[in-house]
Amino acid sequence: MIPLAIPNLGGNERAYLNQCIDEGFVSSVGEFVNRFERDVAALAGAQYGVATSSGTTALHLALVGVGVGRDDLVVLPTYTFIASANAISHCGATPWLFDVARDTLTLDIELLARTLERETEKRDGAVFHRGSGRRVAAIMPVFTMGLPPDMDRLVPLADHYGLPIVGDGAAALGALHRGRKIGACGARAVGISFNGNKTFTTGSGGAIVTGDAELAAKLKHLCETARQGDRYRHDVVGFNYRMSNVEAALGCAQLERANEFLAVKRKVAARYNAFAAADRRVEAFPEPDYAQHCWWFSGVILRPGVDPAVVLRTLRENGVGARPFWEPMHDQPPYVAAPRTPAPVADDIAPRVVILPSSTHITDAELDRVETALAAALDAAQPGGR
Ligand SMILES: *Cc1c(COP(=O)(O)O)cnc(C)c1O
């Protein structure tokens, strides 16, 4: 089976892990955490990085850091991984779910502008949702598969309402927005994941990047039980969301190969996009002009009428680890009652997305096999051909 996306651990990972063991630094103390925070920040084009135990804890901590609290609403696209919505729930807040735009599959900014105009009011320097009376506390755009939304439109809108942007850039390290890295395109903070299927992994881990020194210091403090100095004094209810030195050691080795990994992801996407351009039964994932996608995942969108179940089954029978992708949040049991806009785009697209193998050590021969299997799977799903 050609796997969907597995870790590529062929660099300094083993040497750095041995170093952790030899030196006895496997937990919260050690040089790798500091180095990893600097390396992540640099790759994200941000001044500060705070390493965390996962992407989910990074997002939760970032939301707490910008002031999201109990009973607040946080704007979120419905087409995302459930961790984004859960991070909001962990604050005691509720996601306010929006559809995505057809040409980006990220937050529909026009829809957001119209809806904020119609359904909110400003009071005492804050924004309130008229229907529920709840405060709107932040906007969390999701960088879908590694594609940022158009921040040149989102940032002025957020500024107009005084809402901080916390980006879910979980899989977006390496993406560019009009030439700027994800930590430098207008979000107050961006959460990143280093889970095993991401382009770069620490096993499990995450990071928050920000250009705001005060926020970075606050997040670091909250992340480490809000301890003051070396006594057991803690000024607020903090979190144990630290990354360990072992995880950071893996991460340092991974980020050393960032250019190589990102180039392979782009190459793989170019193959699948070229396939999609030549076969009318599928279309490519969007890559709008304003951004350079980092292609965490790539694959194809099946045209209406091409049965996803048949395509996925045939691909797997032919040894290709293909998968369906996200199911919208408004269909998930914990979020069916969340306030939301209609979501015709997410509803239409989600069942038709097929992600295809894209490990960073995939070979050209494996890519050839994926394409052959994809053609066979499409023939099985829609006899009559290209
Ligand atoms: C992977 C991912 C997360 C969660 O990261 P974990 O490290 O698994 O907690 C959140 N949001 C998105 C968009 C992701 O892809």
Residues whose N, C-alpha, C, O or C-beta is under 5 A from the ligand:
A	BS01	LIG	S54 G55 T56 F81 A83 S84 D168 A170 A171 S193 F194 N195 G205
